[in-house]
Amino acid sequence: MIGFLSGKVIKKLQDKIIVNVRGVGYNVLLTELGLEQCNESDDVNINIYTHVREQEITLYGFFDDAEQEIFELLISVSGIGPKAGLKILAVADVQTIILAIANEDTSILTKVSGIGPKIAKKVVNELSGKVVAPVDASVSDALAQSDAIDALRSMGYTAVEARNALEGLPKDIIDVGECVKYALKNLGK
């Protein structure tokens, strides 16, 4: 199985890139965040999860080890396939997903199209003992940041811009509106 690729991005499409590795072009599906981190002609080093089905082999790429680990945990749950795993990673960062699972909060998972309360509860039940949330983190903070990212994306900012704008958010800001104001101030610099 392919576990890693190093090469040049020769084409960037809506949900994937094509990476030239010594003359062979590999289609690699990425998270939205991953897509925003690379451009055509960039040299990339990508961790790969290889998904094999009867008629196809699909490569899923990750620039971050933690992102790949949570992706693999998510797809280990029956009912969550690789495409749903990528969608979950699009709605929240890894720490927020871990925090939600550890605290048995399904609200982030149900934001994903195709994942209802029943499957979200199954994910939480199966993975809650497999993830460890940071001691000082709270679910309400993580949800506020996730909702703020959604709001910023609806304003036309990319997921990367939204996440970067929320870096350093003071712990006392937990209201979504206040999170968005903080981010907009950072984006205005």
URKA-V207519 format. One record per pair of residues at least 12 apart in sequence whose C-alpha atoms are under 8 Angstrom apart, sorted by sequence separation. I is the first residue (numbers start at 1). J is the second residue. If there is no record, write none. Layout:
# URKA-V207519
I&J / I&J
This chain:
# URKA-V207519
7&19 / 8&20 / 16&28 / 17&29 / 48&60 / 49&61 / 6&19 / 7&20 / 8&21 / 16&29 / 17&30 / 48&61 / 149&162 / 166&179 / 169&182 / 7&21 / 15&29 / 16&30 / 47&61 / 48&62 / 71&85 / 106&120 / 149&163 / 6&21 / 7&22 / 15&30 / 46&61 / 47&62 / 71&86 / 106&121 / 5&21 / 15&31 / 46&62 / 47&63 / 92&108 / 166&182 / 15&32 / 46&63 / 47&64 / 91&108 / 104&121 / 165&182 / 166&183 / 17&35 / 45&63 / 47&65 / 71&89 / 106&124 / 165&183 / 16&35 / 49&68 / 105&124 / 165&184 / 15&35 / 91&111 / 104&124 / 166&186 / 47&68 / 88&109 / 91&112 / 104&125 / 145&166 / 162&183 / 165&186 / 67&89 / 101&123 / 102&124 / 165&187 / 12&35 / 101&124 / 70&94 / 88&112 / 104&128 / 87&112 / 102&127 / 103&128 / 101&127 / 102&128 / 161&187 / 12&39 / 34&61 / 67&94 / 101&128 / 102&129 / 12&40 / 34&62 / 66&94 / 70&98 / 84&112 / 148&176 / 152&180 / 9&38 / 11&40 / 29&58 / 34&63 / 102&131 / 145&174 / 147&176 / 148&177 / 151&180 / 9&39 / 10&40 / 11&41 / 28&58 / 29&59 / 30&60 / 31&61 / 84&114 / 101&131 / 102&132 / 141&171 / 144&174 / 9&40 / 10&41 / 27&58 / 28&59 / 29&60 / 30&61 / 31&62 / 51&82 / 84&115 / 102&133 / 144&175 / 145&176 / 148&179 / 149&180 / 8&40 / 9&41 / 27&59 / 28&60 / 29&61 / 30&62 / 141&173 / 144&176 / 148&180 / 8&41 / 9&42 / 28&61 / 98&131 / 99&132 / 141&174 / 8&42 / 9&43 / 98&132 / 99&133 / 105&139 / 140&174 / 145&179 / 8&43 / 9&44 / 98&133 / 99&134 / 108&143 / 144&179 / 7&43 / 8&44 / 103&139 / 6&43 / 7&44 / 6&44 / 7&45 / 95&133 / 99&137 / 108&146 / 5&44 / 6&45 / 99&138 / 100&139 / 5&45 / 6&46 / 79&119 / 99&139 / 4&45 / 5&46 / 4&46 / 5&47 / 100&142 / 4&47 / 5&48 / 96&139 / 99&142 / 3&47 / 4&48 / 3&48 / 77&122 / 2&48 / 3&49 / 77&123 / 96&142 / 2&49 / 3&50 / 96&143 / 2&50 / 1&50 / 74&123 / 77&126 / 96&146 / 74&127 / 93&146 / 73&127 / 92&146 / 31&86 / 91&146 / 30&86 / 31&87 / 33&90 / 31&89 / 32&90 / 31&90 / 91&150 / 36&158 / 36&159 / 37&160 / 36&160 / 33&159 / 32&159 / 33&160
